[in-house]
Amino acid sequence: MDSESQVPGKQLVSNILMKSARMKLYVLANGILHMDRSWFVPELSAGLTSLDVSLPKTVAAPVYAVLIEHPEGVILFDTGCHPDSMGAGGRWAQSLQSEFPWSVEDGAYLHQRLEQLNIRPSDIRYTVASHLHCDHAGNIALFPHSATIVHEDELSAAQRAYHAGLDTGEFVLADLEEWHRKDVNWKTIHPGQRELKLASGVRIHNLGPGHSYGMLGLQVDLNDSQSVFLASDAAYSSLNYGQPPTVPKAVVSKEGYVEGTVKVKEIADGSRAEVWYGHDMSQFQTLVLSTEGWYE
């Protein structure tokens, strides 16, 4: 199947979410991270000129969540950055803010995106955390009554940081403290569990360690011919998704990243699904955002 036929169909709608028995997928834009290009392809710093020409030194990386309105319950994949992340009193350490400055337009905080769709935090049945880094899990505490699904090894690593009082950058201490204070309803995928059917046409895939300690992907079969694989940072961008994969700078396991990316490709190719990367601006600019419409 060619790339055009793999892209789910676009349908423009009003900002008001009309309840229906059909599954709908919304892309919730949550601002931009600005980072050095070497975080995507470290070899560029060593003079890899073939990509050096097309990739600017500072890369704009989208931050987004995905909401799935499903007859069996509303599902949220990732939660973006917390509104209080930046600034003098921000949740993120100043070093993290300097390395990855986050900019967000008015109305683009996650709670505002949900309000625009007439969705309340209590409406979310499942929150799937691809991993627990601050740009993907910053708003988990908004949904304490949701079943928040995360890889067991990822949660264990975050809990170790919490009990040690560590603000590691990958895990932001203020986020960890709020998760404990709000008593988030964690449900874990154990390392040996390959996948989990979450709802009809929606399946969680265990991608193992790589970018972080335990990565999860979400496959959404919108209809008989259109499927999306939400890979998050298990496939950082199209620059990292080659054969063999190019390992980005931020990983806990290079071998695990390669294995996880290969697993994404095998699953996506086998089900004719389009892979949505974690931080690929070129791809993100082709997506229909929640302010414009939905996928179904």
C-alpha positions in Angstrom: 0.0 0.0 0.0 1.4 3.4 -0.9 1.9 6.1 1.8 -1.1 8.1 0.7 -3.5 5.2 1.0 -2.2 4.5 4.5 -3.2 7.9 5.8 -6.6 7.8 7.6 -9.3 9.8 5.9 -9.9 13.4 7.0 -13.3 14.8 7.9 -13.9 18.4 9.0 -16.2 18.9 11.9 -17.1 21.7 14.4 -15.3 22.0 17.7 -18.2 20.5 19.5 -17.8 16.7 19.9 -21.0 15.0 19.0 -21.4 11.6 20.8 -21.9 8.7 18.5 -21.4 4.9 18.3 -18.5 5.3 15.9 -14.9 5.4 17.0 -13.2 8.8 16.4 -9.6 9.8 16.9 -8.5 13.4 17.7 -5.0 14.8 17.7 -4.5 17.2 20.6 -1.7 19.6 19.9 0.2 20.7 23.0 2.9 23.0 21.9 6.5 22.7 20.6 9.8 21.6 22.1 12.8 23.4 20.7 16.0 21.2 20.8 19.4 20.7 19.2 19.2 18.5 16.2 21.7 16.1 17.7 19.0 14.8 20.0 17.4 13.2 16.9 20.5 12.1 15.0 23.7 12.3 17.2 25.9 11.5 14.2 25.1 14.9 12.7 27.5 16.4 15.2 30.2 14.3 13.8 29.8 15.6 10.3 27.1 13.5 8.6 26.5 15.9 5.8 23.8 14.0 3.9 21.2 14.9 6.6 23.0 18.0 7.8 21.8 19.9 4.8 18.1 19.3 5.4 18.0 19.5 9.2 18.4 22.8 10.9 20.6 23.1 14.0 17.6 23.7 16.2 14.6 21.4 15.6 11.0 22.2 16.5 9.5 19.0 17.9 5.7 18.8 18.3 4.1 17.7 21.6 0.7 16.1 21.3 -1.8 13.6 22.8 -4.3 11.5 21.1 -7.9 11.1 22.2 -10.1 8.2 21.0 -13.8 8.5 21.5 -14.8 4.8 21.6 -18.2 3.2 22.2 -16.5 1.2 25.0 -15.1 4.3 26.7 -12.9 7.3 26.0 -9.2 6.6 25.7 -6.3 9.1 26.0 -2.8 8.3 24.7 -0.2 10.4 26.4 -0.9 13.7 28.2 1.7 16.2 27.0 3.4 18.8 29.2 2.1 20.3 32.4 0.9 23.9 32.1 3.3 25.0 34.9 6.4 23.4 33.3 8.2 26.6 32.3 9.4 29.8 34.0 11.2 30.8 37.2 8.9 28.7 39.4 8.3 26.1 36.8 8.2 22.3 37.4 11.0 21.7 35.1 14.5 22.3 36.3 16.2 25.3 34.7 18.7 23.1 33.0 15.8 21.1 31.4 14.1 24.3 30.4 17.2 25.6 28.8 17.9 22.3 26.9 14.3 21.8 25.8 12.4 25.1 25.9 8.6 24.4 25.5 6.4 27.0 23.8 2.6 26.7 23.7 -0.1 28.9 22.4 -3.1 30.0 24.3 -5.8 27.3 24.3 -3.4 24.5 23.7 -3.0 23.1 27.2 -4.4 19.6 27.5 -7.3 20.6 29.7 -8.2 23.3 27.2 -8.1 20.9 24.3 -10.4 18.5 26.2 -12.8 21.4 27.0 -12.9 22.3 23.3 -14.2 18.8 22.7 -16.7 19.0 25.6 -14.7 16.2 27.3 -14.3 16.2 31.1 -11.3 14.5 32.8 -13.8 12.2 34.5 -14.9 11.0 31.0 -11.6 9.3 30.4 -11.8 5.6 31.0 -8.2 4.7 30.0 -5.1 6.8 30.0 -2.2 5.0 28.1 1.2 6.4 29.0 3.7 5.6 26.2 6.3 6.4 28.9 6.6 8.8 31.8 8.9 11.6 30.5 7.7 15.1 31.2 6.6 15.9 27.7 4.4 12.8 27.5 3.1 12.4 31.1 2.9 15.9 32.5 -0.9 15.8 33.0 -1.5 12.3 34.2 -2.7 13.6 37.6 -5.7 15.2 35.8 -7.1 11.7 35.5 -6.8 10.0 38.9 -10.0 7.9 38.4 -8.9 6.7 35.0 -7.1 3.4 34.6 -3.6 4.7 33.8 -1.8 2.0 31.9 2.0 2.1 31.9 4.9 -0.4 31.4 5.9 -2.0 34.8 9.6 -1.2 34.3 8.8 2.4 33.5 6.7 2.9 36.6 9.4 1.2 38.7 12.0 3.6 37.4 9.8 6.6 38.1 9.1 5.3 41.6 12.8 4.9 42.4 13.3 8.5 41.4 10.4 9.6 43.6 11.6 7.8 46.7 15.1 9.1 46.1 13.8 12.6 45.7 15.6 12.9 42.3 14.6 15.4 39.6 16.3 13.5 36.9 15.1 15.4 33.8 13.5 12.4 32.3 11.2 12.2 35.3 10.2 15.6 36.8 10.0 15.4 40.6 6.9 17.7 40.8 5.1 15.4 38.4 6.0 12.3 40.5 4.9 14.0 43.7 1.5 15.0 42.2 1.0 11.4 41.0 1.4 10.1 44.5 -0.6 12.9 46.1 -3.5 12.3 43.7 -3.2 8.5 44.0 -3.1 7.8 40.3 -4.9 4.5 39.4 -1.9 2.7 37.8 -2.4 -0.5 35.8 0.9 -2.1 34.5 2.0 -4.1 31.5 4.6 -6.5 32.7 7.8 -7.1 30.7 6.7 -10.5 29.3 3.3 -9.3 28.2 3.4 -8.7 24.4 0.1 -6.9 24.0 -3.2 -6.0 25.5 -6.6 -5.6 23.8 -7.9 -2.4 25.3 -11.2 -2.1 23.3 -12.5 -3.3 20.0 -10.0 -2.2 17.4 -7.6 -0.7 20.0 -4.5 -2.6 21.1 -1.5 -1.8 23.4 1.8 -3.2 22.3 4.8 -3.7 24.6 7.8 -2.2 23.0 10.2 -2.8 25.9 13.1 -0.6 26.9 14.8 1.8 24.5 14.1 5.5 24.6 13.0 4.9 28.2 12.8 2.0 30.6 9.5 0.6 29.2 7.8 1.9 26.1 4.2 1.3 25.0 2.6 1.8 21.6 -1.1 1.9 20.7 -2.6 0.5 17.5 -6.0 1.9 16.5 -7.9 0.2 13.6 -10.2 3.0 12.5 -12.0 0.8 9.9 -11.3 -2.2 7.6 -8.6 -0.5 5.6 -7.2 2.3 7.8 -5.0 1.8 10.9 -2.7 4.0 12.9 0.2 2.9 15.1 1.0 5.5 17.8 4.7 4.8 18.4 5.5 7.8 20.5 9.3 8.0 21.2 9.8 4.3 20.3 10.1 5.8 16.8 11.2 9.4 17.5 10.9 10.6 14.0 11.2 9.5 10.3 15.0 10.2 10.7 15.2 7.4 13.3 12.8 4.9 11.6 15.1 3.6 8.8 16.4 0.1 8.3 18.4 -0.2 10.4 17.0 2.4 12.8 19.1 5.4 13.7 19.3 5.6 17.5 18.5 9.1 18.9 20.6 10.6 21.7 18.2 10.1 24.5 18.0 6.4 25.2 18.5 4.0 28.1 19.3 1.1 25.8 20.6 1.5 22.2 19.9 -2.2 21.6 16.5 -1.9 23.0 15.7 1.1 20.9 16.6 -0.8 17.7 14.6 -3.8 18.8 11.6 -1.7 19.7 11.7 0.2 16.4 12.0 -3.0 14.4 9.0 -4.3 16.4 7.0 -1.2 15.5 7.8 -1.7 11.8 6.9 -5.4 11.9 3.5 -4.8 13.5 2.7 -1.8 11.3 3.7 -3.6 8.1 1.8 -6.7 9.1 -1.4 -4.7 9.7 -0.9 -2.0 7.0 -0.9 0.7 9.6 0.6 4.1 9.3 3.2 4.9 12.0 2.8 8.2 13.9 6.2 9.3 15.3 6.7 10.9 18.7 8.3 14.2 17.5 8.3 14.5 13.8 7.3 18.0 12.7 7.0 17.2 9.0 4.6 14.4 9.7 2.7 16.4 12.4 2.0 19.2 9.9 0.1 16.8 7.7 -2.2 15.6 10.5 -5.8 16.9 11.1 -5.8 18.6 14.6 -8.7 18.4 17.0 -9.6 22.1 16.2 -10.1 21.0 12.6 -11.7 17.6 12.6 -11.2 13.9 13.4 -10.1 10.6 12.0 -12.6 7.7 11.7 
